[in-house]
Amino acid sequence: MHRHAIRHILAAAGLGIGCWSTLPAFASSGDAWQDFAAEVQGKCEMAARAQIELPHAVVDPFGSESFGMALVTGKPKGANGYVSYFCIYDKKTKAVELGTELETERMGILPDE
């Protein structure tokens, strides 16, 4: 359910999950997709470390034709609760950008504790 909710959030934000059949052929093997997801996860978590203690990124396994996407969640530094950020990874430049802070509890995607 957690993954399902995150995919709906990405689609609602206009980011959507790209159709894998339109992606470049150079990244079509299972190992290449795993490497891609690991790179997106690492770069997005690193980018969020200024705002989040121990950030955790959930990566769209394929992204779009031009971008990798992840939702990074964790405890905000110096505060309680949880926040999330959309992270966008440019496949050409390998640069990442974070969106603005989202209150994770209002998004309804945290597991029951």
C-alpha positions in Angstrom: 0.0 0.0 0.0 2.9 2.3 0.8 4.3 2.0 -2.7 0.9 2.3 -4.3 0.3 5.6 -2.5 3.7 7.0 -3.5 3.0 6.2 -7.2 -0.4 8.0 -6.9 1.4 11.0 -5.4 4.0 11.1 -8.1 1.2 10.9 -10.8 -0.8 13.6 -9.1 2.2 15.9 -9.0 2.4 15.7 -12.8 5.6 13.6 -12.6 3.9 10.3 -13.5 5.7 7.1 -14.1 7.2 6.9 -17.6 6.3 4.1 -19.9 9.3 1.8 -19.9 9.0 1.1 -23.6 9.9 4.7 -24.5 13.1 4.7 -22.5 16.5 4.6 -24.1 17.8 1.1 -25.0 21.1 1.6 -23.2 19.3 1.2 -19.8 17.1 -1.8 -20.6 18.8 -4.6 -18.6 17.8 -5.5 -15.1 21.2 -4.7 -13.8 21.2 -1.3 -15.5 17.9 -0.4 -13.9 19.2 -1.5 -10.5 22.3 0.6 -10.9 20.1 3.6 -12.1 17.8 3.3 -9.0 20.8 3.0 -6.7 22.3 6.1 -8.2 19.1 8.1 -7.9 18.6 6.9 -4.3 22.1 7.8 -3.3 22.1 11.3 -4.9 18.6 12.1 -3.6 19.3 11.0 -0.1 22.6 13.0 -0.1 20.8 16.1 -1.4 18.2 15.9 1.4 20.7 15.5 4.2 20.7 19.3 4.8 17.0 19.1 5.7 16.4 15.6 6.9 18.0 13.3 9.5 18.7 9.9 7.9 16.7 10.5 4.7 15.1 7.5 2.9 14.4 7.7 -0.8 11.8 5.5 -2.5 12.8 5.5 -6.2 10.6 5.2 -9.2 12.4 2.2 -10.7 12.5 3.6 -14.3 11.7 7.3 -14.2 10.7 9.2 -17.3 12.6 9.4 -20.5 14.7 12.3 -19.2 14.4 12.2 -15.4 14.7 9.8 -12.5 12.3 10.5 -9.6 12.2 9.7 -5.9 10.2 10.6 -2.8 12.6 11.3 0.0 11.2 11.1 3.5 12.5 11.5 7.1 12.6 13.4 10.3 13.3 17.1 9.7 16.4 18.3 11.4 15.6 20.1 14.7 11.9 19.2 14.6 9.5 16.4 15.2 7.3 14.5 12.7 8.2 13.6 9.2 8.6 15.5 5.9 9.0 14.5 2.3 10.6 16.0 -0.8 10.2 15.1 -4.4 13.6 14.6 -5.9 14.3 14.9 -9.6 17.4 13.4 -11.2 18.5 14.6 -14.6 19.6 11.6 -16.6 21.9 13.6 -18.9 23.6 15.8 -16.3 23.2 13.5 -13.3 22.2 16.6 -11.2 19.5 16.4 -8.6 17.0 19.0 -7.4 14.6 18.8 -4.5 11.1 20.2 -4.4 9.6 22.0 -1.5 9.0 20.4 1.9 5.7 18.3 2.1 4.1 17.4 5.4 4.2 13.6 5.1 1.5 13.0 7.7 -1.0 15.1 5.6 -0.1 13.0 2.6 -1.3 9.8 4.3 1.5 7.6 3.3 3.2 6.8 6.6 2.7 3.2 7.9 0.7 2.7 11.0 2.9 2.7 14.0 
